[in-house]
Amino acid sequence: MIKRLAVLNFFSVIIAIITNFFAQTGSINNNTIGEVSNKYTNLFTPADYAFSIWGLIYIALIASSVFMLQQAFTNGKHTDFIKKTSFWFIVANVGTSLWVITWVYDFIGMSVVLMFLILAKLLKIILNNDMEIWDAPFKVIAFYWWPICLFSGWISVASIANMAAWLTEIGWDGAIFTDVEWTVIMIGVAVIINLAIIYLRNMREFAAVGVWALVAIYLRHQNEQELIAKVALAGAILLLLNISYHGFINRKSNPMYKLIKGKS
């Protein structure tokens, strides 16, 4: 079962990457992800460069899935993650592929459902493996925990942006708040979620993705929407300070310390 899961995990990552590649070239429905994003642009959408983080996420997921194969087929000692993750990693990657397809076909409402499905399955992986709340070896942290932290960190931000795009599509007027006020509220929610993740789950890498996204929101709006830019920058600084503080007070459990000490 472990070997089968490792193989399926690997191919699910490859399928997600291939689907994303074809979507970026316009081969699916003659649309690209960026073109659809521009169609439903909203104030929470970060600067375009922010989406390049997918490259890092996919590299991390490939490294993770290759490590799973190596552990599964050499009777490695780090296969518990594969067993506890079960099919949820596969579901998350297949969900990512389906999200890409629904997005470029302009099914924004369905894409929101898929985005939250992906997030739910990533959270399931985190909970099943007690990620970041026990003293794991360096290889477990580097090849299992970090890729999932990056993936889930970005999906959490993307879920908010995806919801905002759907609200734009249906022409929601914001009720009692303006677009700017709603964006400030969404930034606040993102900051609170990331602070909770830092202190309740020790997932500083997850929150680092939040910093990346908030800085991108700041850069997009710094010359046009001063309030949004200031709030996004303040949120990014607040998260960065808390990441640094949390890392300092937990420095003895730092993965680099484990590597130096040979606890692999």
LOKE-935090 format. One record per residue (C-alpha): residue number from 1; residue in one letter; chain; x, y, z. Coordinates in steps of 0.2 Angstrom, whole numbers, plus 5000, padded with zeros to 4 digits. Layout:
<dodrens>
{NUM,"a","A",{X,Y,Z}};
...
</dodrens>
This chain:
<dodrens>
{1,"m","A",{5000,5000,5000}};
{2,"i","A",{5014,5012,5004}};
{3,"k","A",{5023,5009,4988}};
{4,"r","A",{5006,5012,4978}};
{5,"l","A",{5003,5028,4987}};
{6,"a","A",{5020,5034,4984}};
{7,"v","A",{5018,5031,4965}};
{8,"l","A",{5001,5039,4965}};
{9,"n","A",{5007,5054,4975}};
{10,"f","A",{5022,5057,4962}};
{11,"f","A",{5010,5056,4947}};
{12,"s","A",{4997,5067,4955}};
{13,"v","A",{5011,5081,4956}};
{14,"i","A",{5016,5078,4938}};
{15,"i","A",{4998,5079,4932}};
{16,"a","A",{4996,5095,4942}};
{17,"i","A",{5011,5103,4934}};
{18,"i","A",{5007,5098,4916}};
{19,"t","A",{4989,5104,4918}};
{20,"n","A",{4996,5121,4925}};
{21,"f","A",{5008,5122,4910}};
{22,"f","A",{4995,5120,4897}};
{23,"a","A",{4984,5132,4906}};
{24,"q","A",{4998,5145,4906}};
{25,"t","A",{5001,5143,4887}};
{26,"g","A",{4982,5145,4883}};
{27,"s","A",{4980,5128,4876}};
{28,"i","A",{4965,5125,4887}};
{29,"n","A",{4949,5134,4881}};
{30,"n","A",{4961,5147,4873}};
{31,"n","A",{4962,5155,4890}};
{32,"t","A",{4977,5157,4902}};
{33,"i","A",{4975,5158,4921}};
{34,"g","A",{4981,5176,4921}};
{35,"e","A",{4968,5182,4908}};
{36,"v","A",{4954,5175,4918}};
{37,"s","A",{4961,5183,4934}};
{38,"n","A",{4962,5200,4925}};
{39,"k","A",{4944,5198,4920}};
{40,"y","A",{4939,5197,4938}};
{41,"t","A",{4952,5208,4946}};
{42,"n","A",{4948,5214,4963}};
{43,"l","A",{4957,5224,4976}};
{44,"f","A",{4963,5209,4986}};
{45,"t","A",{4972,5202,4970}};
{46,"p","A",{4991,5204,4973}};
{47,"a","A",{5004,5210,4960}};
{48,"d","A",{5007,5197,4946}};
{49,"y","A",{5024,5192,4952}};
{50,"a","A",{5016,5184,4968}};
{51,"f","A",{5010,5169,4957}};
{52,"s","A",{5027,5164,4953}};
{53,"i","A",{5027,5156,4970}};
{54,"w","A",{5019,5141,4961}};
{55,"g","A",{5036,5137,4954}};
{56,"l","A",{5044,5135,4972}};
{57,"i","A",{5028,5125,4977}};
{58,"y","A",{5030,5113,4963}};
{59,"i","A",{5048,5111,4965}};
{60,"a","A",{5045,5107,4984}};
{61,"l","A",{5031,5095,4979}};
{62,"i","A",{5042,5086,4967}};
{63,"a","A",{5056,5084,4980}};
{64,"s","A",{5043,5078,4992}};
{65,"s","A",{5035,5065,4981}};
{66,"v","A",{5053,5059,4975}};
{67,"f","A",{5058,5057,4993}};
{68,"m","A",{5042,5047,4996}};
{69,"l","A",{5046,5035,4982}};
{70,"q","A",{5064,5033,4989}};
{71,"q","A",{5057,5029,5006}};
{72,"a","A",{5044,5017,5000}};
{73,"f","A",{5055,5007,4988}};
{74,"t","A",{5070,5006,5000}};
{75,"n","A",{5061,5002,5016}};
{76,"g","A",{5065,5019,5023}};
{77,"k","A",{5061,5024,5041}};
{78,"h","A",{5051,5039,5036}};
{79,"t","A",{5036,5031,5028}};
{80,"d","A",{5023,5035,5042}};
{81,"f","A",{5019,5052,5033}};
{82,"i","A",{5014,5042,5017}};
{83,"k","A",{5003,5030,5027}};
{84,"k","A",{4995,5044,5038}};
{85,"t","A",{4992,5055,5023}};
{86,"s","A",{4983,5041,5013}};
{87,"f","A",{4975,5048,4998}};
{88,"w","A",{4973,5066,5003}};
{89,"f","A",{4989,5072,4995}};
{90,"i","A",{4983,5064,4978}};
{91,"v","A",{4966,5073,4981}};
{92,"a","A",{4974,5089,4984}};
{93,"n","A",{4984,5088,4968}};
{94,"v","A",{4970,5082,4957}};
{95,"g","A",{4960,5096,4965}};
{96,"t","A",{4973,5108,4959}};
{97,"s","A",{4972,5102,4941}};
{98,"l","A",{4953,5102,4941}};
{99,"w","A",{4954,5120,4949}};
{100,"v","A",{4965,5125,4934}};
{101,"i","A",{4952,5118,4922}};
{102,"t","A",{4937,5126,4930}};
{103,"w","A",{4946,5143,4931}};
{104,"v","A",{4951,5144,4913}};
{105,"y","A",{4934,5138,4907}};
{106,"d","A",{4927,5153,4918}};
{107,"f","A",{4917,5142,4930}};
{108,"i","A",{4922,5153,4945}};
{109,"g","A",{4909,5147,4957}};
{110,"m","A",{4915,5129,4955}};
{111,"s","A",{4933,5135,4956}};
{112,"v","A",{4929,5142,4973}};
{113,"v","A",{4922,5125,4979}};
{114,"l","A",{4938,5116,4973}};
{115,"m","A",{4949,5128,4981}};
{116,"f","A",{4941,5126,4998}};
{117,"l","A",{4942,5107,4995}};
{118,"i","A",{4960,5108,4991}};
{119,"l","A",{4963,5118,5007}};
{120,"a","A",{4952,5105,5017}};
{121,"k","A",{4963,5091,5011}};
{122,"l","A",{4979,5100,5015}};
{123,"l","A",{4973,5103,5033}};
{124,"k","A",{4968,5085,5034}};
{125,"i","A",{4986,5080,5030}};
{126,"i","A",{4993,5093,5043}};
{127,"l","A",{4981,5086,5057}};
{128,"n","A",{4984,5068,5052}};
{129,"n","A",{5003,5070,5054}};
{130,"d","A",{5003,5082,5069}};
{131,"m","A",{5014,5093,5058}};
{132,"e","A",{5026,5105,5067}};
{133,"i","A",{5020,5100,5084}};
{134,"w","A",{5033,5086,5088}};
{135,"d","A",{5051,5085,5086}};
{136,"a","A",{5054,5077,5069}};
{137,"p","A",{5070,5072,5060}};
{138,"f","A",{5076,5085,5048}};
{139,"k","A",{5072,5074,5032}};
{140,"v","A",{5053,5073,5038}};
{141,"i","A",{5053,5092,5041}};
{142,"a","A",{5062,5096,5024}};
{143,"f","A",{5053,5084,5013}};
{144,"y","A",{5036,5082,5020}};
{145,"w","A",{5032,5097,5031}};
{146,"w","A",{5039,5111,5022}};
{147,"p","A",{5031,5107,5005}};
{148,"i","A",{5014,5105,5013}};
{149,"c","A",{5017,5122,5023}};
{150,"l","A",{5021,5131,5007}};
{151,"f","A",{5006,5123,4997}};
{152,"s","A",{4993,5126,5011}};
{153,"g","A",{5000,5143,5015}};
{154,"w","A",{4997,5149,4997}};
{155,"i","A",{4980,5140,4995}};
{156,"s","A",{4974,5149,5011}};
{157,"v","A",{4978,5166,5003}};
{158,"a","A",{4972,5160,4986}};
{159,"s","A",{4955,5154,4993}};
{160,"i","A",{4952,5172,4999}};
{161,"a","A",{4957,5179,4982}};
{162,"n","A",{4946,5166,4973}};
{163,"m","A",{4931,5170,4984}};
{164,"a","A",{4934,5189,4980}};
{165,"a","A",{4934,5185,4961}};
{166,"w","A",{4918,5175,4962}};
{167,"l","A",{4910,5190,4972}};
{168,"t","A",{4916,5201,4958}};
{169,"e","A",{4908,5189,4945}};
{170,"i","A",{4891,5189,4952}};
{171,"g","A",{4891,5208,4954}};
{172,"w","A",{4890,5208,4973}};
{173,"d","A",{4890,5227,4979}};
{174,"g","A",{4898,5224,4996}};
{175,"a","A",{4883,5227,5006}};
{176,"i","A",{4887,5240,5020}};
{177,"f","A",{4906,5240,5016}};
{178,"t","A",{4915,5248,5001}};
{179,"d","A",{4927,5237,4991}};
{180,"v","A",{4942,5246,5000}};
{181,"e","A",{4934,5242,5017}};
{182,"w","A",{4931,5224,5012}};
{183,"t","A",{4949,5222,5006}};
{184,"v","A",{4955,5229,5023}};
{185,"i","A",{4944,5216,5032}};
{186,"m","A",{4951,5202,5021}};
{187,"i","A",{4969,5207,5024}};
{188,"g","A",{4965,5207,5043}};
{189,"v","A",{4957,5190,5042}};
{190,"a","A",{4973,5183,5033}};
{191,"v","A",{4984,5191,5046}};
{192,"i","A",{4974,5183,5060}};
{193,"i","A",{4974,5166,5052}};
{194,"n","A",{4993,5166,5049}};
{195,"l","A",{4996,5172,5067}};
{196,"a","A",{4986,5158,5074}};
{197,"i","A",{4995,5146,5063}};
{198,"i","A",{5012,5152,5070}};
{199,"y","A",{5007,5150,5088}};
{200,"l","A",{4995,5136,5088}};
{201,"r","A",{5004,5125,5075}};
{202,"n","A",{5022,5132,5074}};
{203,"m","A",{5020,5133,5055}};
{204,"r","A",{5031,5148,5052}};
{205,"e","A",{5034,5143,5033}};
{206,"f","A",{5015,5144,5031}};
{207,"a","A",{5015,5162,5038}};
{208,"a","A",{5030,5166,5027}};
{209,"v","A",{5019,5163,5012}};
{210,"g","A",{5007,5176,5019}};
{211,"v","A",{5020,5189,5021}};
{212,"w","A",{5024,5186,5002}};
{213,"a","A",{5006,5188,4997}};
{214,"l","A",{5004,5204,5008}};
{215,"v","A",{5019,5212,5001}};
{216,"a","A",{5013,5209,4984}};
{217,"i","A",{4996,5217,4988}};
{218,"y","A",{5006,5232,4995}};
{219,"l","A",{5016,5234,4979}};
{220,"r","A",{5001,5233,4968}};
{221,"h","A",{4992,5247,4978}};
{222,"q","A",{5006,5258,4984}};
{223,"n","A",{5002,5271,4971}};
{224,"e","A",{4983,5270,4970}};
{225,"q","A",{4975,5263,4986}};
{226,"e","A",{4985,5271,5000}};
{227,"l","A",{4975,5263,5014}};
{228,"i","A",{4975,5245,5007}};
{229,"a","A",{4994,5247,5004}};
{230,"k","A",{4998,5253,5022}};
{231,"v","A",{4987,5239,5030}};
{232,"a","A",{4995,5226,5019}};
{233,"l","A",{5012,5232,5023}};
{234,"a","A",{5008,5233,5041}};
{235,"g","A",{5001,5215,5041}};
{236,"a","A",{5017,5209,5032}};
{237,"i","A",{5028,5217,5045}};
{238,"l","A",{5018,5210,5059}};
{239,"l","A",{5019,5193,5053}};
{240,"l","A",{5037,5194,5049}};
{241,"l","A",{5041,5200,5067}};
{242,"n","A",{5031,5186,5074}};
{243,"i","A",{5039,5173,5063}};
{244,"s","A",{5056,5180,5069}};
{245,"y","A",{5051,5180,5087}};
{246,"h","A",{5043,5163,5087}};
{247,"g","A",{5059,5156,5078}};
{248,"f","A",{5070,5164,5091}};
{249,"i","A",{5061,5157,5106}};
{250,"n","A",{5061,5140,5098}};
{251,"r","A",{5078,5141,5090}};
{252,"k","A",{5084,5124,5098}};
{253,"s","A",{5071,5115,5088}};
{254,"n","A",{5076,5124,5072}};
{255,"p","A",{5078,5111,5057}};
{256,"m","A",{5095,5118,5053}};
{257,"y","A",{5101,5114,5071}};
{258,"k","A",{5095,5096,5068}};
{259,"l","A",{5105,5095,5052}};
{260,"i","A",{5121,5101,5060}};
{261,"k","A",{5118,5089,5074}};
{262,"g","A",{5115,5075,5062}};
{263,"k","A",{5097,5071,5067}};
{264,"s","A",{5091,5066,5050}};
</dodrens>
